[in-house]
Amino acid sequence: MPDSHQPELWTPLCELRAELDAFAARHAAGRAHLPAAQAARQRLEQALKRLERSAAKGVVNAFHEADWELHRAILAVASVCGLTAAWEAVAQEQRAFSRTTLAACWPDLQVLAEEHHFLVEAILSGDAYAAEDSARAHLDAVWYRLAEAERIQGVALNNHNDPLQQAVAYLAIHYPRPVRLEWLAQEIAQVSPGHLTRLFRDQYGHGFAAYLQELRLNKAADLLCHSGQAIGRIAKRVGYADLSRFGQHFKRRFGTNPRTYRNGDRRSPA
């Protein structure tokens, strides 16, 4: 088993696990509607309920076991020959590491439960692109937090001393959630809010808020093009609680409303 204090050893395993889970999610979405997958689909729904209950109670060990069962249920729905054996081999190597770091990295388990909800919803809806995207987004968030835990303990990571890159890396994973400039500057970039704002303007030509909005809208545009998710669900997925506000921002950015954009009218804004 890799030493959990050496990121160069466990990071490749994390990446391999992410690829396997994304592959499984895509194929599960393609089979979820089949009568042959009914039992596995029910198993997946039940696993999600157990995971959400354990998250609400804040019980880390129960959450870890429910998470394990949920991903096994996804593999069962996918039903790809050899995939479960490959996943088990990789996941077993990570098991002790992920269990011991879960509590430290995710004090609010309900955040993770919500990510699982998006993933299961995409699979059950039969949207292969959204399922794979949700799997990658969920796993990227997990691995980022694990890496952050190692960094806090003193392990040097790439871009550790670059405050802008630290901020950008965090936003790339956490853009769907509310992020305050002051918190991002102090906790992630470890500089003053004013300094981080200047770094954003120097690099991207606009400040933090505009950068975050652009990130969210570009992701929404990608989902509109490639997934069949409802527009309201996409808006929520990228961080908009208000659908009307999402529509206003989207039209300002892309020159047309989300529905028209999805139907093929993708004019660039003036």
C-alpha positions as CSV (number, residue, x, y, z in Angstrom):
1,M,0.0,0.0,0.0
2,P,1.4,3.5,-0.9
3,D,2.6,5.7,2.0
4,S,-0.2,8.2,2.5
5,H,2.4,10.9,3.3
6,Q,3.9,10.7,-0.2
7,P,1.6,12.3,-2.8
8,E,3.8,11.1,-5.6
9,L,2.7,7.6,-4.7
10,W,-1.0,7.9,-4.0
11,T,-1.8,10.6,-6.7
12,P,-1.5,8.1,-9.6
13,L,-3.9,5.8,-7.8
14,C,-6.3,8.6,-7.3
15,E,-6.1,9.5,-11.0
16,L,-6.7,5.9,-12.0
17,R,-9.6,5.5,-9.6
18,A,-11.1,8.7,-11.1
19,E,-10.8,7.3,-14.6
20,L,-12.5,4.0,-13.6
21,D,-15.4,5.8,-11.8
22,A,-16.0,8.2,-14.7
23,F,-15.9,5.3,-17.2
24,A,-18.4,3.4,-14.9
25,A,-20.7,6.3,-14.6
26,R,-20.9,6.8,-18.4
27,H,-21.7,3.2,-19.1
28,A,-24.1,3.0,-16.1
29,A,-26.1,5.9,-17.7
30,G,-26.2,4.0,-20.9
31,R,-27.8,1.0,-19.2
32,A,-29.9,2.5,-16.5
33,H,-33.1,2.3,-18.5
34,L,-32.7,-1.4,-19.4
35,P,-35.0,-3.9,-17.6
36,A,-31.9,-6.0,-16.9
37,A,-30.5,-3.2,-14.8
38,Q,-33.6,-2.7,-12.6
39,A,-32.2,-4.5,-9.6
40,A,-28.8,-2.7,-9.8
41,R,-30.7,0.6,-10.3
42,Q,-32.7,0.0,-7.1
43,R,-29.4,-0.9,-5.3
44,L,-28.0,2.4,-6.4
45,E,-31.0,4.4,-5.2
46,Q,-30.9,2.6,-1.8
47,A,-27.1,3.2,-1.5
48,L,-27.7,6.9,-2.1
49,K,-30.3,7.1,0.6
50,R,-28.0,5.4,3.1
51,L,-25.2,7.8,2.2
52,E,-27.4,10.8,2.6
53,R,-28.6,9.5,6.0
54,S,-25.1,9.0,7.2
55,A,-24.0,12.4,6.0
56,A,-26.9,14.0,7.8
57,K,-25.8,12.3,11.0
58,G,-22.1,13.2,10.4
59,V,-21.0,9.6,10.9
60,V,-17.8,9.3,9.0
61,N,-17.4,5.5,9.1
62,A,-21.0,4.9,8.0
63,F,-20.6,7.5,5.2
64,H,-17.4,5.8,4.0
65,E,-19.1,2.4,3.8
66,A,-22.2,3.9,2.1
67,D,-19.9,5.6,-0.4
68,W,-18.2,2.3,-1.1
69,E,-21.5,0.6,-1.7
70,L,-22.8,3.4,-3.9
71,H,-19.8,3.2,-6.2
72,R,-20.2,-0.6,-6.3
73,A,-23.8,-0.1,-7.3
74,I,-22.8,2.1,-10.1
75,L,-20.4,-0.7,-11.3
76,A,-23.3,-3.1,-11.1
77,V,-25.5,-0.9,-13.3
78,A,-22.6,-0.4,-15.8
79,S,-22.1,-4.1,-16.0
80,V,-18.8,-3.9,-18.0
81,C,-16.8,-7.1,-18.0
82,G,-13.7,-6.8,-15.8
83,L,-14.5,-3.3,-14.6
84,T,-15.5,-4.3,-11.1
85,A,-12.4,-6.3,-10.6
86,A,-10.2,-3.4,-11.8
87,W,-12.0,-0.9,-9.6
88,E,-11.8,-3.2,-6.5
89,A,-8.1,-3.6,-7.0
90,V,-7.5,0.1,-7.1
91,A,-10.0,1.1,-4.5
92,Q,-8.6,-1.4,-2.0
93,E,-5.2,0.2,-2.3
94,Q,-6.8,3.5,-1.3
95,R,-9.2,2.3,1.3
96,A,-7.2,3.0,4.5
97,F,-5.9,6.3,3.1
98,S,-9.3,7.6,2.1
99,R,-10.9,6.5,5.4
100,T,-8.3,8.2,7.6
101,T,-8.4,11.5,5.6
102,L,-12.1,11.8,5.0
103,A,-13.0,13.4,8.4
104,A,-10.1,15.9,8.2
105,C,-10.8,17.0,4.6
106,W,-14.6,17.0,4.6
107,P,-16.0,18.3,7.9
108,D,-19.4,18.7,6.2
109,L,-20.3,15.3,4.8
110,Q,-23.5,16.7,3.3
111,V,-21.5,18.6,0.7
112,L,-20.2,15.3,-0.5
113,A,-23.6,13.7,-0.4
114,E,-24.9,16.5,-2.6
115,E,-22.2,15.7,-5.2
116,H,-23.3,12.0,-5.1
117,H,-26.9,13.1,-5.6
118,F,-25.9,14.9,-8.8
119,L,-24.0,11.9,-10.0
120,V,-26.8,9.4,-9.3
121,E,-29.4,11.7,-10.8
122,A,-27.4,11.9,-14.0
123,I,-27.0,8.1,-14.2
124,L,-30.7,7.4,-13.7
125,S,-31.7,10.0,-16.2
126,G,-29.6,8.2,-18.8
127,D,-27.4,11.2,-19.5
128,A,-24.0,9.7,-20.2
129,Y,-22.2,13.0,-20.6
130,A,-23.6,14.5,-17.4
131,A,-22.9,11.3,-15.5
132,E,-19.3,11.2,-16.5
133,D,-18.9,14.9,-15.9
134,S,-20.5,14.6,-12.4
135,A,-18.2,11.7,-11.6
136,R,-15.1,13.6,-12.6
137,A,-16.3,16.8,-10.7
138,H,-17.0,14.8,-7.6
139,L,-13.7,12.9,-7.6
140,D,-11.7,16.0,-8.6
141,A,-13.1,17.7,-5.5
142,V,-12.1,14.8,-3.3
143,W,-8.6,14.6,-4.6
144,Y,-8.1,18.3,-4.3
145,R,-9.2,18.3,-0.7
146,L,-6.9,15.4,0.0
147,A,-4.0,17.2,-1.6
148,E,-4.8,20.3,0.4
149,A,-4.7,18.3,3.6
150,E,-1.2,17.1,2.7
151,R,-0.1,20.6,1.8
152,I,-1.3,21.9,5.2
153,Q,0.8,19.2,6.8
154,G,3.8,20.6,5.1
155,V,4.1,18.6,1.9
156,A,5.1,20.8,-1.1
157,L,2.8,20.6,-4.1
158,N,3.0,22.2,-7.5
159,N,2.2,25.9,-7.5
160,H,2.2,25.9,-3.7
161,N,3.9,29.3,-3.7
162,D,1.8,30.8,-6.4
163,P,-1.2,32.4,-4.8
164,L,-3.1,33.0,-8.1
165,Q,-2.6,29.4,-9.2
166,Q,-3.7,28.2,-5.8
167,A,-6.9,30.3,-6.1
168,V,-7.6,29.2,-9.7
169,A,-7.0,25.5,-8.9
170,Y,-9.5,25.8,-6.0
171,L,-12.1,27.6,-8.2
172,A,-11.8,25.0,-11.0
173,I,-13.2,22.4,-8.6
174,H,-15.4,24.4,-6.3
175,Y,-17.0,27.0,-8.7
176,P,-20.5,25.6,-8.2
177,R,-20.4,26.7,-4.5
178,P,-20.5,30.2,-3.0
179,V,-16.9,31.4,-2.7
180,R,-16.1,34.8,-1.0
181,L,-13.0,36.7,-2.2
182,E,-11.9,37.4,1.4
183,W,-12.0,33.7,2.3
184,L,-10.3,32.5,-0.9
185,A,-7.5,35.1,-0.4
186,Q,-6.9,34.3,3.2
187,E,-7.5,30.5,3.3
188,I,-6.4,29.3,-0.1
189,A,-4.1,31.9,-1.7
190,Q,-2.8,33.2,1.7
191,V,-2.6,36.8,0.5
192,S,-4.7,39.9,1.1
193,P,-8.0,40.2,-0.9
194,G,-6.7,43.3,-2.6
195,H,-3.5,41.6,-3.7
196,L,-5.4,38.6,-5.1
197,T,-7.8,41.0,-7.0
198,R,-4.7,42.6,-8.5
199,L,-3.3,39.2,-9.5
200,F,-6.6,38.3,-11.2
201,R,-6.7,41.6,-13.1
202,D,-3.1,41.4,-14.2
203,Q,-3.5,37.9,-15.5
204,Y,-7.1,37.8,-16.9
205,G,-8.0,41.5,-17.3
206,H,-10.8,41.4,-14.8
207,G,-11.4,40.7,-11.1
208,F,-12.3,37.6,-9.1
209,A,-16.1,37.9,-9.4
210,A,-15.9,38.2,-13.2
211,Y,-13.5,35.3,-13.4
212,L,-15.8,33.1,-11.3
213,Q,-18.9,34.1,-13.4
214,E,-17.1,33.3,-16.6
215,L,-16.0,29.9,-15.3
216,R,-19.6,29.0,-14.3
217,L,-21.1,30.2,-17.6
218,N,-18.6,28.4,-19.7
219,K,-19.3,25.2,-17.8
220,A,-23.1,25.8,-18.3
221,A,-22.5,26.2,-22.0
222,D,-20.6,23.0,-22.2
223,L,-23.4,21.1,-20.4
224,L,-26.1,22.7,-22.6
225,C,-24.2,21.5,-25.7
226,H,-23.4,18.0,-24.6
227,S,-25.9,16.9,-21.9
228,G,-29.6,16.5,-21.8
229,Q,-30.0,17.9,-18.3
230,A,-32.8,20.4,-17.8
231,I,-31.7,24.1,-17.9
232,G,-32.7,24.6,-14.3
233,R,-30.6,21.7,-13.2
234,I,-27.6,23.0,-15.2
235,A,-28.0,26.4,-13.6
236,K,-28.0,24.9,-10.1
237,R,-25.1,22.6,-11.1
238,V,-22.8,25.5,-11.9
239,G,-23.8,27.6,-8.9
240,Y,-26.9,29.6,-9.8
241,A,-29.8,29.3,-7.3
242,D,-31.8,31.9,-9.3
243,L,-32.7,30.6,-12.8
244,S,-33.7,34.1,-14.0
245,R,-30.4,35.5,-12.9
246,F,-28.6,32.7,-14.7
247,G,-30.6,33.4,-17.9
248,Q,-29.6,37.1,-17.7
249,H,-25.9,36.4,-17.2
250,F,-25.9,33.7,-19.9
251,K,-27.5,36.0,-22.5
252,R,-25.1,38.8,-21.7
253,R,-22.2,36.4,-22.1
254,F,-23.3,34.4,-25.2
255,G,-25.7,36.7,-26.9
256,T,-28.7,34.4,-26.6
257,N,-30.7,32.6,-23.9
258,P,-29.8,29.1,-22.7
259,R,-32.6,27.3,-24.5
260,T,-31.8,28.9,-27.9
261,Y,-28.1,28.3,-27.3
262,R,-28.9,24.6,-26.7
263,N,-30.8,24.5,-30.0
264,G,-27.8,25.7,-32.0
265,D,-27.9,29.5,-32.0
266,R,-24.4,30.2,-30.5
267,R,-23.6,33.7,-31.5
268,S,-20.7,35.4,-29.8
269,P,-21.7,38.4,-27.7
270,A,-21.0,41.8,-29.2
